[in-house]
């Protein structure tokens, strides 16, 4: 891509009415949900000897920054700053789940993490073919995967499985609001994308908390 492609403007959300920096003020400001969740969870995992949890907190903070950039600059480079940290968080959490929930060796956890790519490649077209789900077809495979892990872990680690199911439920709710942004735009000019930010910030913070609790429970008393 040339420089003009990277700086090309994107108008993807109901609240945006022009190319100005603050054309999406609510969408921009509500990215604070990611930053708050990251700082809260960093405080909870600090000193716990969980470097992967600390890494997840750092990525969560970057998600908030990247999303803020996208909802202010609204360009292709900002869109990459928005989506890439989300992908990194997903991959990191799959690795964490494989390594510590399933107790696979690190190489098995890594291979299982890489398996996310063919899984998503197969699942995304299925959601893309469904009218309501098509808008967020690249996100819907994630709650399905979380619920699958929750179902498979329910006997081995029931508390962790319950936590994962709660996280999936929050993510599904946030995806519904993300999807409704354009359909309700004519009646509600603010849109609903900002609710996606708030709920998704809560969900990602909660997923780190699920990991923290799992590791705390696994330690000898």
C-alpha atoms as one frame of an Amber mdcrd trajectory, in Angstrom:
protein
   0.000   0.000   0.000   1.215   3.526  -0.779   1.066   6.405   1.685  -2.240
   7.684   0.300  -3.834   4.299   0.961  -2.711   4.266   4.595  -4.076   7.788
   5.182  -7.381   7.207   3.385 -10.349   8.231   5.560 -12.775   5.606   6.892
 -16.379   6.376   7.824 -17.603   3.180   9.467 -19.725   4.206  12.447 -22.980
   5.996  13.028 -21.582   8.743  15.239 -19.051   9.956  12.643 -20.400  12.865
  10.598 -17.172  14.132   9.028 -13.387  13.763   8.836 -12.682  15.878  11.910
 -10.569  14.472  14.786 -13.440  14.730  17.300 -16.195  13.612  14.949 -16.738
  10.546  17.182 -16.368  11.998  20.673 -18.351   9.325  22.550 -16.769   6.462
  20.616 -13.350   7.994  21.292 -13.803   8.725  24.985 -15.366   5.370  25.851
 -12.081   3.701  24.965 -11.204   4.675  28.517 -13.016   1.439  29.453 -10.066
  -0.535  28.053  -7.519   1.634  29.844  -9.358   1.413  33.177  -9.750  -2.356
  32.873  -6.060  -2.716  32.036  -4.953  -0.622  35.024  -7.327  -2.371  37.426
  -6.171  -5.813  36.335  -2.512  -4.772  36.341  -2.962  -3.864  40.007  -4.581
  -7.243  40.695  -1.894  -9.336  38.978   1.102  -7.267  40.080   3.424  -9.310
  42.255   1.512 -12.525  41.554   4.270 -14.036  39.443   2.078 -14.149  36.328
   4.081 -12.607  33.468   1.503 -13.675  30.881  -1.245 -11.899  32.837   0.914
  -8.772  32.959   1.407  -9.059  29.196  -2.364  -9.348  28.676  -2.862  -6.194
  30.761  -0.323  -4.340  28.605  -2.025  -5.485  25.397  -5.407  -4.464  26.811
  -4.046  -0.965  27.438  -2.728  -0.815  23.865  -6.178  -1.898  22.602  -7.633
   1.204  24.228  -4.989   3.452  22.682  -5.373   1.877  19.242  -9.143   2.116
  19.286  -8.902   5.775  20.352  -6.656   6.457  17.375  -9.113   4.801  15.022
 -12.130   6.717  16.334 -10.297  10.039  16.055  -8.019   9.828  12.991 -10.293
   7.271  11.238  -7.724   6.211   8.648  -6.458   2.851   7.414  -3.303   3.001
   9.521  -5.444   3.785  12.567  -7.704   0.833  11.718  -4.635  -1.406  11.868
  -3.693   0.134  15.221  -7.211  -0.758  16.359  -7.435  -4.361  15.164  -3.879
  -5.697  15.522  -3.739  -5.435  19.348  -7.114  -7.214  19.545  -5.725 -10.086
  17.489  -2.627 -10.223  19.704  -4.828 -10.395  22.822  -6.902 -13.231  21.337
  -3.809 -15.237  20.399  -2.136 -14.590  23.746  -5.218 -15.709  25.656  -5.576
 -18.875  23.574  -1.950 -19.627  24.397  -2.607 -18.985  28.094  -5.650 -21.261
  28.046  -3.776 -24.047  26.284  -0.757 -23.733  28.567  -2.455 -23.362  31.950
  -6.083 -24.512  31.623  -5.205 -27.604  29.593  -1.624 -27.843  30.903  -0.186
 -28.530  27.480   3.588 -28.159  26.960   4.597 -24.769  25.631   5.094 -26.084
  22.094   1.671 -27.736  22.110   0.111 -24.532  23.436   1.832 -22.601  20.651
   0.635 -25.006  17.959  -2.874 -24.844  19.398  -2.682 -21.062  19.239  -1.688
 -21.137  15.574  -4.718 -23.355  14.945  -6.842 -20.261  15.601  -6.067 -19.017
  12.094  -7.553 -21.948  10.126 -10.436 -22.082  12.627 -11.247 -18.410  12.053
 -10.809 -18.805   8.288 -13.448 -21.543   8.302 -15.829 -19.890  10.778 -15.851
 -16.328   9.431 -17.547 -17.152   6.085 -20.303 -18.960   7.974 -21.086 -15.850
  10.024 -20.603 -13.634   6.987 -23.447 -15.516   5.275 -25.872 -14.596   8.090
 -27.417 -11.111   7.753 -27.246 -10.046  11.404 -23.806 -11.549  12.028 -22.084
 -10.391   8.837 -21.121  -6.956  10.200 -18.945  -8.527  12.904 -18.201 -11.851
  11.208 -14.519 -11.558  12.099 -15.365 -11.366  15.832 -18.141 -13.946  16.215
 -15.813 -16.992  16.068 -14.237 -15.781  19.330 -17.218 -16.273  21.701 -17.883
 -19.624  20.013 -14.318 -20.669  20.807 -14.568 -19.424  24.393 -17.822 -21.329
  24.932 -16.206 -24.444  23.463 -13.353 -24.193  25.948 -15.857 -23.585  28.752
 -17.861 -26.687  27.833 -14.774 -28.884  27.582 -13.317 -27.588  30.858 -16.508
 -27.769  32.926 -15.542 -30.998  34.716 -11.814 -30.429  35.029 -12.004 -26.778
  36.125 -15.661 -25.856  36.777 -14.943 -22.396  38.215 -12.712 -21.481  35.280
 -15.279 -22.852  32.836 -17.977 -20.752  34.485 -15.767 -17.680  34.228 -15.134
 -18.312  30.548 -18.862 -18.730  29.909 -19.534 -15.396  31.622 -16.856 -13.775
  29.479 -18.409 -15.220  26.327 -21.836 -13.927  27.370 -20.472 -10.401  27.877
 -18.721 -10.574  24.520 -21.909 -11.703  22.767 -23.812  -8.783  24.329 -21.099
  -6.351  23.215 -21.160  -7.779  19.688 -24.917  -7.261  19.516 -24.431  -3.555
  20.284 -21.585  -3.348  17.775 -23.851  -4.840  15.111 -26.796  -2.558  15.918
 -24.769   0.627  15.380 -25.810   1.159  11.752 -29.386  -0.264  11.895 -30.409
   2.152  14.675 -28.513   5.125  13.235 -31.568   6.767  11.679 -33.392   6.889
  15.008 -30.391   7.221  17.331 -27.641   9.334  15.698 -25.176   8.513  18.458
 -25.230   4.856  17.487 -24.420   1.970  19.808 -20.747   1.330  19.074 -19.713
   3.002  22.326 -21.504   0.242  24.274 -19.254  -2.264  22.493 -16.279  -0.406
  23.936 -17.606  -0.406  27.488 -18.729  -4.043  27.506 -15.652  -5.250  25.648
 -13.390  -3.473  28.131 -15.224  -5.212  30.968 -15.058  -8.562  29.153 -11.322
  -8.434  28.418 -10.557  -7.395  31.980 -12.764 -10.216  33.236 -10.943 -12.756
  31.082  -7.656 -11.735  32.722  -9.348 -12.085  36.107 -10.487 -15.603  35.185
  -6.880 -16.487  34.443  -5.668 -14.890  37.687  -8.224 -16.825  39.750  -7.382
 -20.066  37.962  -3.715 -19.703  38.754  -4.399 -18.688  42.366  -6.591 -21.765
  42.862  -3.925 -24.020  41.333  -1.287 -22.970  43.835  -0.820 -25.038  46.991
  -2.373 -23.390  50.035
